[in-house]
Amino acid sequence: MTDAPVLQIRNLSKAFGPVQALSGVAFELRRGEVHALCGENGAGKSTLMNMIGGVLQADEGEILIDGKPVTIASPAAAQKLGIALVHQEIALCQDATVAENICMAAINTRRAPLMNYAEVYAQAEKAMNQLAPIPVRSKVADLSISSQQLVEIAKALTLDCKVLILDEPTAALTETEAQRLFSIVRGLKARGISVIYISHRMAEIFSLCDRVTVFRDGRYVATEAIAATSPDDVVRKMVGREITQLYPDKLPADAVPGRSLLSVSGLSDGSRFVDVDLDLKAGEILGIGGLIGAGRSEIAQTICGLRQASAGSVALDGKPLAIRSYADAVRAGLVYLSEDRKGSGVFLDLSIAANVSALDLGKLTGRLGLLDRRAEANQATHLAKRLGVRMAGIDVAVSTLSGGNQQKVAIAKQLSVSPKVIIMDEPTRGIDVGAKVEIHRLLRDLANQGVGIVVISSELPELIGLCDRVLVVREGAIAGELGAGELDEETIIMLASGVKPAQTSQGQAHNVA
Amino acid sequence: MSLESGETVMHAEIRATGAGRSSFARLASMREAGLIVIILALCIAMSFASPHFLTWGNFRAMLMSFSIEGIVVVGMTILLIVGGIDLSVGSVVCFSMVVSGALFLMGLDPWTASLIGIAVSALIGAVMGFFVTVVGLNHFITSLAAMVIVRGLCLVITKGTPLSLFTLPPEFKAIGQGSFQGVPYVIIIFVVVVAIFDFLLRRATAFRKVFYTGSNEKAAQFSGIKTNQVKFWVTVLCATLSGVAGVIYMARFGAATPTFGAGMELNIIAAAVIGGASLKGGSGTIFGAILGIALLSVVTSSLILLDISVYWQDMIKGCILLAAVSADHFLHRQKS
C-alpha cells in the first residue's frame, strides 16, 4: 500500500475544440516527494493540474489515488481526496480579510448558522505564521502581490491535504519569502505530503525537488531524478531543441562606454524613493535589482512621467527632459514596459494590430484625423515578424496568445515608436524558456543597435546573465552598483536586503541578518 | 461574460485589414448579421400576420418612432464602449426640450433657444464628467444622481405643467414634422448622425482611444493616453446628443412636457447591449446598437398590429433583451 504512488496519471488526454491540450500523458507522484513539472507555456501543465484539481474533466485516461481509480468531478471533490491546488494567478476575495480567505473552505462547509470569528482568526493565524507574519485581520486588497501569494499558499496549507500543487508559487515572491516557502515545502515533505511543483526557475527546481517530469506540446517527454540530470538537460527536453546559450553575449569587458543615453540625478518622488542617480550608456543593458516593494517600479515610472517627481532631473540623450506626462516621455523616445502584463501591459480583447499601435496613434493618423489602417496593419505585421510572435494573424485578439507571445506584443508596442530608451519592468515574468531566450536576444540586439535598455528584474539569474551592469535598490534608494566582474547572486541579495558583504565583517553580517 | 467577449466588430473591423479571411466568415462572425436575420425574419412573419405591416406608412412610423431615440443611442453606445453609462439621458432630453421651450416663450427665436438647450445639455455632461474624472465617482452613481436632479430642474422650470409651444414657427416645426421628398427630416437627421458616428468610431484616431480606454484603462494610461480626458469628452458627447434629441422632440410635438423621457434610458441601454455593446467597456458598434433599437421598435409595432394589449409590451421587450444577451453569451462560449 505504501508503495503505491499517491497519485498516478495514465494516458490522460484533453482537447479544447480543435486544440489537443494533452495527449496520452503519464505522471506519477510518490509519497513525500517534491516533484517538479516543467514545460513551456502551452505544454499542458496547467491543464493537467486543473484536471487533478477537479476544475476540468479528462476526455480519456485515468487518475489513480493510492492505486485506486477516481473521478474528480469538482474542486470540492479534489479537496475531499486530499488534493490542494495553489493557482498561479491570485484568486482571493479582495474585500475579505486574510483570515476569511484562508478559512474559506472551512466556512463553506460549516453547518452552524453564525460565524465563529475567534476560531477563524486562530486557525488562519496558525497557517499564516508558518509562512510570514501577515496580520490575518487585514483586508487582502491592502496587501502587496507577494503577500497575497503567501496568503494563497497558507490557504492551501489549512486543507488537510496529501497532495499539494504549487503552480509558479515564487513568481511574485522575494528571495527571502521564497526561501521561507522552500523550508515549508521541505517540512511538508517530511510529514509525508507530496508536492507537485511547477516552475520555470531551474535553480529552484534543482535545490528543492526530488524528481522532474517534462511535458512538451501536450505530450509527456521524460521523468528524471534530479540527481541524475542537469538544468541544461531539462531545458533541452522542454524546448525540444538545443539551446546552446541561455543568455546572449554581453558587451566585451574592454568595450568603450558609449554616450550617455539616459541620465537621472537626484530623483525623488517624496514618498517611495529618494535621491536616485542613474546613468545609462549607449550599447549597454542596465539591470535594476532589489526586493519587490523596494521602489524599483516606482523609480522607473517616475522617470517616464507615469508618476509625479518631487525633485531631480532626467536627461535623455544629453537633452534635459521636461516630462509632465507619459505622452511627453513617449514623444521624447522614452518608453516603459509594465510589469503587470495583463493588468496594464496589453489590451487583451483588442487585436494585435490595435495593441501595437496604441503608443503612438498620431503616426498612423492621416488627414482628417482618420486612422490609416493599412499603415497600422503593416506596422503590426512587420513588428510581429521581427519579434517572432506566433499567431494566427495580426487581427486576432491578444487574449488568444500565450503569455510569451502576449509579452512580445507588448514589446512590439514599445518598439513601434522607435524609442531611444526602453525601461522594461520584469520583461520575462511568467513566460516560458523559449520565449525568454528570444526576448533576451532581442534586448541585446536592440542594445547593439544603440537603444538604451534598462531591465528591472526579480530573477537573479536574469540580472546576472543578461545585464552588463546592475543597480540594486533597497528601500527606495540605490544601495549599490555592480559592474561586469562583480555580478553574483550573493552580492545582489546582500545589497538588496541590507546585509553587509561578508568581506567587511563576518560578525556584522550575522548581526544585521 | 458575453458582454465583454472578444468577438466585437471592432475586431471585425481591424480584422478586415488582415489577410486570409473570407468575407463570408467575417460577415458571419459579426453580431450585426444575426440581428439583421432576426429583424428580417420578424418582418416576414409579420407581413403574413398583418396586412398593414408591409406598408410604407407603417415603416415610416416605425422609423420615426426610433429615429430620435436613435440619436441618443449613438451617444450611449460610445459611452458604454469607454466603460461608462448614463442613466440621465431621458432627463437630459427633457431638460433640453424644456429649456429651449421656456427660452422661446420668453421671446428668444427658436433656433437660438435650441442651441442654448443643447449647450446646457453639454454642460450637464461636463458636470458629470467632472464628477467621474476629477472627483472619481463612477458613471452609474453620478448619472443616477444627475437623472434625478435634472428631472427636478425640469419640474422647477415648468412648475410641473407642460409648456405649450404651438406658436413655434413652421420652419422650426418642420425639423420634427416636415419631410423632404416624402422622407421626414427626422429620419434624415438620424441617418446622417448614425453614419457620421459609425464611421468615426471605426476609423477616427480619437475614437480608437475610446476603445483603448474601455478595454483596459490602466494599459491605456501606460500607453500615454489621457484616459480621464477621453472619459470626460465621451460623457459630454452623450449628453450633447441627448440635448439634440430633446430639441427635435420639441419641434415634433410642439410642446415641452416636464415628465417626457422618463424611463427612456432603459430602452436605450437595452438597445446598445442587444447591439453588442459591453457594460464592461471595450466593445460595441453604432450599427449594432441601431439594429438593437430597430428590433425593439419592430417588436412594439408588431404587438400593436397584432392587437396585443400595451400592458404586455414592457414584459416582452425585457424578455427579448434577456434572450439576445443569453444567445450571444452562448454563441461566444461555444466559440472559445
Interface residues (C-beta under 8 A of the other chain):
Chain A: L306 S325 Y326 A327 A329 V330 Y336 S338 D340 G343 S344 G345 V346 F347 L348 D349 L350 S351 A353 A354 A358 L359 D360 L361 G362 L364 T365 G369 L370 L371 R373 R374 E376 A377 G393 I394 D395 A397 S399 T400 K413
Chain B: E4 S5 G6 T8 M10 H11 I14 R15 A16 T17 G18 A19 G20 R21 R203 A204 T205 A206 R208 K209 F211 Y212 S215 N216 K218 A219 A220 Q221 F222 S223 G224 I225 K226 G282 S283
